[in-house]
Amino acid sequence: MLSKELVAASSKPLILAVLADGESYGYELIQRVRELSGGEIEWTEGMLYPVLHRLEEDKLIESEWRDSDNGRKRKYYFLSKEGRKSLRREREQWMTVHQTLTKLWKLKPRSI
Amino acid sequence: METQTPFDLNRSLEQWRGQLAHSPAIKRDNLAELEVHLRDSIAGLQAKGLSEEEAFVIAAKRIGQPVQITAEFGKVNMAAVWLNRLQWIVVGGFSFSVATIVVSSARQLTVPINRLTGHAWLKGFYPAVWLVTLLVIGVWFAFARWLMSREFRRPRFLNSPIQLITGLAICCGLIRLWPLLVDFAIIKYFAQPGVYVGRTANLWMVFAQQMFFEVALPLCLLAAWKIRYGRQ
């Protein structure tokens, strides 16, 4: 299980990355992240929405209420141009951390 | 054996909504979105073989405690939260000014009553003045309590602080204006020219002060909050 701090820090790139695959709504987004992480990343589901709304205020994503297949109205989110740029920056930063840790841990595998 | 009341999903959803609708941090749109999520989550759990009641309990737990959710939404909807607080401050200030006016009218009433009865026993009339004050405060608290009670769904206009504050500001202005109008009427129709002029000028000064503190200041604060937190 991820720590609270890491969950908070990783929510932005995770949301942007899921939306880069195509538009989605809150419930589906959570399901997708849970599935991909093998259940390791568990959000308090209600907390996702304030994060989405903040990203929307920052113009990284856009939203629209739309009828879904089963007739239920849902709020769909999709990535904006600015969001794509932001995702690229996030990706670089996370990759930097990832590569650094990989190198470090490969150099000293026994000391972990 | 105990008799079990059958589970009513709509009633449970209604109760769940009530807990969140109460908070100014959660807008109508936010609540609608959370409810769709809850319904999706319930449907997903039911598909896995859970009963409607079990699915509801787990789905509600996964969404999070209302306290947690409202706190988190409050950070995003900061402007709405502060506007709501400001709204209650203004409502409080407004009620206070109404109470002041009611109390001072009660005091003024003692003059004609004394004159009519020929007694001075109503001189000052302080117990009654304090009684009226207490009554007004009591009525105000009862009103506030009722307004904030969880079951009560606020009418739409109370959810729009801008409308409410503007309305209250106008009411405040009108209430503050009437002593001036009475004074004007006295000068125009009853008094000798020049007699009341000094007092009127003084009243206008008081009126200007009142308008500044009760109308201009709240509206400026409102505008400032909107500029500062309206976007972020």
Interface residues (C-beta under 8 A of the other chain):
Chain A: Y25 G26 Y27 Q31 T44 E45 G46 M47 Y49 P50 H53 R54 E57 R72 K73 R74 K75
Chain B: D29 N30 A32 E33 L34 V36 H37 R39 D40 S41 G44 R62 I63 G64 Q68 I69 E72 F73 K75 V76 N77 R231 Q232
